[in-house]
Amino acid sequence: MSKRQRRAMDRREFIARSAMGAVGVGMAVGAAGAPGPLLAAEETKPKRISKGGMVYRRLGRTELMVSEIGMGGSPSPDPSVFTVALDRGVNYMDSSSGYMRGNGERNIGVVVKGRRDKCVISTKFHPGRFDENVKAKCIEAVEAALERLQTDYVDIMCVHGGGPDTCLNDEVVAAFEQLKNDGKIRFTGVSNHKDPVNVLPPIIRSGHYDVVLLALSRFSGTKVTEQDVKAGKVYDDWLQDSGLQSVLDLAAEHDVGLVAMKSMAGGARQNVAQYQVGDTTLPQAKLKWVLDREGVASCLSELLSFDILKENLAIVGTTLTAEEQAMLREHVLAKSADVCRMCGACQRACPANVPIPDILRCVMYHDEHGKLQRARRSYRRRVSATMYASCGNCDACIRACPHGLDIKAKLAYAHSILA
């Protein structure tokens, strides 16, 4: 159901028209007095559990059982939507110290009060920005997050957008160890937005990180051609061209939990009527494609209205059909030249090392997500006028892009709207 097709529902109407009802999600709790939400039973360690209309999946070696649909935190939903999502079994929520200048974490703290043991909270911080006294500043940053969240511990503390230099920094690793020993964090993670095939393997192999938040969408994978669409081709390996399957396989080998984000690449709600199969909408098909990837425990979504919440929950426990696969192929073909896959090939080819994927991600926030101020702040933090001027118009980025994006034109557009 799209917002264009019917009016938005309020909380009372949503509850009245929903058939699933409330569900408690505390399936196994740790020892008395110790933080231990949603631990899988040691005897069986199931990969999936269905309960009360929600499906929970095992998040790697953490043994946490997390809802297939997770709650993204930038921005946070209205408390009324947030509360109903929890009642409907959404137990995984993600945030960051930088979301809404800390208010994303504060909102979680307010809403989950009284039900902390039934929630899995993941948040992020930026140790890569610390120039000195890194261990102490990491600990200080995590303690500040705990205060905003109004909790004694975080289930998963992630390095935000970290590469090997940051994640494997001795002081960062030491800080995480101390925080674990002090009971302030349970598990460690990293979020990744670009060049996952090169960035993530050393982090996963290190053994220091339990969870990876990975940008993953139908645009992440195999190139789609017009001939394939006409032929209705179904790929044996949907991720072969991007190399992402090797990352998923490596995570499985090391039992690292995977959480998907950025699943609505290509526009979440564009041309809804054009891309629909039966009752399945384009956003629903995108979620189903992500959750069909082996090893993905949860897919983050910004549950900003009751309409979106209902639409997302409707796909829980389902799989992608052949007709829905065909719809996604058509959508990817139509939007392919507009969507940056964040593979990093352009930046590696750029003589000036302009952070092209970061810039195009800012454009995505601006154009597709409507996050104008966040896009501008992120752009100005990453790109100085001098750096932008260093672009020599050499076409190296265009030649390197495996999907044929006109990157020079996109950089000029980004500078015009964000600088």
C-alpha positions in Angstrom: 0.0 0.0 0.0 1.5 3.3 -1.0 0.9 6.8 0.4 -0.3 7.8 -3.1 -3.0 5.2 -3.1 -4.7 5.9 0.2 -4.5 8.3 3.0 -2.1 7.9 5.9 -3.4 5.9 8.8 -3.2 7.1 12.4 -2.2 4.9 15.3 -5.8 3.8 16.3 -6.7 2.9 12.7 -3.4 1.0 12.2 -4.0 -1.2 15.3 -7.7 -1.8 14.4 -6.9 -2.9 10.9 -3.8 -5.1 11.8 -4.5 -8.7 12.3 -1.3 -9.8 14.0 -1.7 -8.0 17.3 0.9 -7.4 19.9 3.8 -9.8 20.5 6.4 -10.2 23.2 9.8 -10.7 21.8 11.9 -11.7 24.8 12.5 -15.3 23.8 15.4 -16.0 26.0 17.0 -13.8 28.7 20.4 -14.0 30.2 21.1 -14.7 33.9 19.5 -12.5 36.5 21.1 -9.2 36.8 23.1 -9.5 33.6 22.2 -8.0 30.2 21.1 -10.8 27.9 18.2 -10.1 25.6 17.0 -12.5 23.0 19.7 -15.1 23.3 19.1 -18.2 21.3 18.9 -21.4 23.3 22.3 -22.9 23.8 21.0 -26.4 23.0 19.5 -25.8 19.6 20.9 -22.4 18.4 18.2 -22.1 15.7 18.8 -19.9 12.7 15.2 -18.7 12.6 12.3 -18.5 15.0 8.7 -17.5 14.1 6.7 -15.9 16.9 3.6 -13.7 17.0 3.8 -12.9 13.3 7.4 -11.9 13.3 10.4 -14.0 12.1 13.6 -13.7 14.1 17.0 -14.6 12.7 20.3 -15.5 14.3 22.8 -12.7 14.2 25.9 -14.7 13.7 28.0 -15.7 16.7 26.3 -13.1 18.9 23.4 -15.6 19.1 21.0 -12.7 19.3 17.7 -13.4 17.6 16.8 -10.2 15.6 13.6 -9.3 13.7 13.8 -9.6 9.9 12.7 -6.0 9.7 14.9 -3.7 11.8 14.3 0.0 12.6 16.7 2.5 11.0 17.4 5.5 13.1 18.0 8.4 10.7 15.6 9.9 11.4 13.8 8.1 14.1 10.0 7.4 13.6 7.4 9.2 15.7 7.1 7.6 19.1 3.6 6.4 18.3 4.9 4.5 15.2 8.0 3.3 17.1 5.9 1.9 19.9 3.6 0.0 17.6 6.6 -1.4 15.7 7.9 -2.8 19.0 4.5 -4.2 19.8 4.5 -5.9 16.4 7.8 -7.6 17.1 10.4 -5.3 15.6 13.2 -5.7 18.2 16.3 -4.6 16.3 17.0 -0.8 16.3 19.9 1.0 14.8 21.2 4.5 15.5 24.4 6.6 15.7 25.8 9.4 17.7 25.6 11.5 14.6 21.9 10.9 13.8 19.9 14.0 14.5 22.9 15.3 16.5 22.3 12.6 19.2 18.6 12.8 19.3 18.2 9.5 17.4 19.7 7.7 20.4 17.7 9.9 22.9 14.5 8.9 21.1 15.3 5.2 21.4 16.0 5.7 25.1 12.6 7.2 25.7 10.6 4.6 23.8 12.3 1.4 25.0 12.2 2.4 28.7 10.6 -0.5 30.6 11.2 -3.0 27.8 15.0 -2.8 27.4 15.4 -6.5 27.9 13.2 -7.1 24.8 15.2 -4.9 22.5 18.5 -5.2 20.6 20.1 -1.8 20.4 22.9 -1.1 17.9 24.5 2.3 17.6 27.6 3.8 16.1 30.4 6.3 16.7 33.4 7.7 14.8 36.8 6.7 16.4 38.5 7.6 13.1 38.0 11.3 14.0 40.1 11.0 17.1 43.7 12.2 16.6 45.1 11.4 20.0 44.2 9.6 23.3 42.1 7.3 21.0 41.3 4.7 23.6 40.1 7.2 26.2 38.0 9.1 23.7 36.4 5.9 22.4 35.4 5.0 26.0 34.1 8.5 26.6 32.1 8.4 23.3 30.4 5.1 24.2 29.6 6.3 27.7 28.0 9.5 26.2 25.9 7.2 24.0 24.8 5.2 27.0 23.6 8.3 28.7 21.6 9.4 25.6 20.1 5.9 25.3 19.3 5.8 29.1 20.8 2.3 29.4 23.7 0.6 31.1 24.8 -1.3 28.1 24.6 -1.4 24.3 24.1 -4.7 22.5 26.2 -3.8 19.5 28.6 -0.8 19.3 29.8 -0.2 15.8 32.5 1.8 14.2 30.7 4.1 11.8 32.0 3.8 8.3 35.3 2.4 9.5 38.0 0.9 7.4 40.8 -1.4 8.5 43.0 1.5 9.6 40.4 2.6 12.2 38.8 -0.8 13.1 42.1 -2.5 13.6 43.8 0.4 15.4 45.3 -1.0 18.6 43.7 1.7 20.8 40.2 1.1 19.3 40.5 -2.6 19.8 41.7 -2.1 23.4 38.8 0.3 24.1 36.3 -2.2 22.9 37.9 -4.9 25.1 37.7 -2.7 28.2 34.1 -1.7 27.4 33.2 -5.4 27.1 34.9 -6.2 30.3 33.1 -3.4 32.0 29.7 -4.7 30.7 29.0 -1.5 28.8 28.9 -3.2 25.4 28.1 -6.8 24.5 29.3 -7.0 20.9 31.3 -5.0 18.4 30.4 -4.1 14.8 31.3 -1.9 11.8 29.1 -0.2 9.3 30.3 0.0 5.7 29.1 2.3 2.9 31.7 1.9 0.2 34.2 -0.5 -1.4 33.1 -3.5 0.8 35.0 -6.0 -1.3 38.3 -4.4 -0.3 37.4 -2.9 3.0 35.6 -5.6 4.9 37.6 -8.8 4.5 40.5 -7.9 6.8 38.1 -6.6 9.4 36.0 -9.8 9.3 39.1 -12.0 9.4 40.6 -10.1 12.4 38.0 -11.7 14.7 37.5 -8.4 16.5 34.1 -7.7 15.0 30.9 -9.6 15.5 28.5 -7.8 13.2 28.7 -6.0 9.9 26.2 -3.4 8.7 26.4 -3.6 4.9 24.8 -1.5 2.2 23.0 -4.2 0.2 20.3 -3.8 -2.4 19.2 -5.3 -5.8 21.5 -2.7 -7.3 24.5 -4.2 -5.5 24.8 -7.2 -7.8 24.9 -8.5 -11.3 24.6 -6.1 -14.1 21.2 -6.1 -15.8 20.9 -5.9 -19.6 17.9 -5.2 -21.8 18.4 -8.6 -23.4 18.2 -10.3 -20.0 15.1 -8.5 -19.1 13.4 -9.4 -22.4 14.5 -13.0 -21.9 13.3 -13.1 -18.3 16.7 -14.4 -17.2 17.1 -15.6 -13.6 20.7 -15.4 -12.4 22.3 -18.2 -10.5 24.5 -15.7 -8.7 22.8 -12.4 -8.3 26.0 -10.8 -6.8 28.7 -12.2 -9.1 29.7 -9.0 -10.8 30.0 -6.9 -7.7 32.0 -9.5 -5.7 29.8 -9.0 -2.7 29.0 -12.7 -2.5 32.5 -13.3 -1.5 32.0 -10.9 1.5 28.8 -12.6 2.5 30.6 -16.0 2.2 33.5 -14.8 4.3 31.1 -13.4 7.0 29.4 -16.8 7.1 32.8 -18.6 7.4 33.7 -16.5 10.4 30.1 -16.5 11.8 29.9 -12.7 11.6 26.3 -11.4 11.7 25.0 -9.3 8.8 22.6 -6.5 8.9 21.5 -4.9 5.6 21.0 -1.2 5.0 20.4 1.1 2.1 18.0 -1.5 0.6 15.9 1.1 -1.1 18.6 2.2 -3.6 17.1 3.6 -6.8 14.3 5.5 -5.0 12.0 3.9 -2.4 8.7 5.0 -3.8 9.1 6.2 -7.3 6.7 5.0 -10.0 4.9 2.8 -7.5 2.1 1.9 -9.9 4.6 1.0 -12.7 6.5 -1.4 -10.5 4.0 -3.6 -8.8 3.2 -7.3 -9.0 -0.2 -8.2 -7.6 -0.2 -6.8 -4.1 3.6 -6.6 -3.9 5.0 -3.1 -4.1 8.5 -2.1 -5.3 9.7 -1.4 -1.7 8.4 -4.8 -0.6 10.2 -6.6 -3.4 13.4 -4.8 -2.6 13.2 -6.0 1.1 12.4 -9.5 0.0 15.4 -9.6 -2.3 17.7 -8.5 0.5 16.2 -11.0 3.0 16.6 -13.8 0.5 20.4 -13.4 0.8 21.8 -16.2 2.9 23.3 -14.9 6.1 21.4 -11.6 6.3 19.7 -11.5 9.7 17.8 -8.2 9.5 17.1 -5.4 7.0 17.0 -1.9 8.3 14.1 0.3 7.2 13.1 3.8 8.2 9.6 3.1 9.6 8.4 6.7 9.4 4.7 6.1 9.1 2.1 3.5 9.9 1.7 2.9 6.1 5.4 2.1 5.7 5.3 -0.1 8.9 2.4 -2.1 7.6 3.9 -2.4 4.1 7.2 -3.7 5.5 5.7 -6.1 8.0 3.6 -7.7 5.3 6.7 -9.3 3.8 7.9 -11.0 7.0 8.5 -14.7 6.4 8.0 -14.5 2.6 10.3 -15.1 -0.3 10.8 -13.4 -3.6 8.7 -14.8 -6.5 9.8 -15.1 -10.1 7.4 -12.3 -11.1 8.8 -10.0 -8.4 12.4 -10.9 -9.6 11.3 -9.8 -13.1 9.9 -6.5 -11.8 13.2 -5.8 -10.0 15.2 -6.5 -13.1 13.2 -4.0 -15.0 13.6 -1.4 -12.3 17.3 -1.9 -12.1 17.7 -1.6 -15.8 15.7 1.6 -15.9 17.6 3.2 -13.0 21.1 1.6 -13.5 22.9 4.7 -14.9 21.6 6.9 -12.0 22.6 4.7 -9.0 26.0 4.6 -7.5 26.8 1.2 -6.1 29.5 2.6 -3.8 32.0 0.1 -5.1 34.9 2.6 -5.0 36.2 1.9 -8.5 35.9 5.6 -9.4 37.8 6.8 -6.4 40.6 4.3 -6.9 41.0 5.6 -10.4 40.9 9.3 -9.5 44.4 10.9 -9.6 43.2 13.4 -7.0 41.6 10.8 -4.8 38.3 12.8 -4.7 35.9 10.9 -2.4 33.4 10.3 -5.1 31.2 7.6 -3.5 30.9 9.7 -0.3 29.8 12.7 -2.5 27.2 10.7 -4.4 25.9 9.2 -1.1 25.2 12.8 0.0 23.3 13.3 -3.2 21.3 10.2 -2.4 20.4 11.6 1.0 19.4 14.9 -0.6 17.4 13.6 -3.6 15.9 10.3 -2.6 15.6 10.6 1.2 14.8 14.3 1.5 17.5 14.8 4.2 18.6 18.2 2.9 20.5 19.4 6.0 22.2 16.1 6.7 23.3 15.9 3.1 24.8 19.4 3.2 26.5 18.8 6.5 28.0 15.5 5.3 29.1 17.0 2.0 30.8 20.0 3.6 32.6 17.7 6.1 34.0 15.5 3.4 34.7 17.9 0.5 36.5 21.2 0.6 36.4 23.7 -2.2 40.0 22.9 -2.8 39.4 19.2 -3.1 36.5 19.7 -5.5 38.7 22.1 -7.6 41.3 19.4 -7.8 39.2 17.4 -10.2 41.1 17.7 -13.5 38.2 16.5 -15.8 40.3 13.6 -16.9 37.4 11.2 -17.3 39.2 8.5 -15.3 36.2 8.1 -13.0 33.8 7.6 -15.9 36.1 5.0 -17.5 36.4 3.2 -14.2 32.7 3.0 -13.4 31.4 -0.5 -14.2 27.9 0.8 -14.6 28.5 3.8 -16.9 27.5 6.6 -14.6 28.3 10.1 -15.9 30.3 10.9 -12.7 31.6 14.2 -13.7 28.1 15.5 -14.3 27.0 14.1 -11.0 29.9 15.7 -9.1 29.0 19.1 -10.7 25.4 18.6 -9.7 26.4 17.6 -6.1 28.5 20.8 -5.8 25.7 23.0 -7.1 23.2 21.8 -4.5 25.3 20.9 -1.5 28.3 23.2 -1.4 
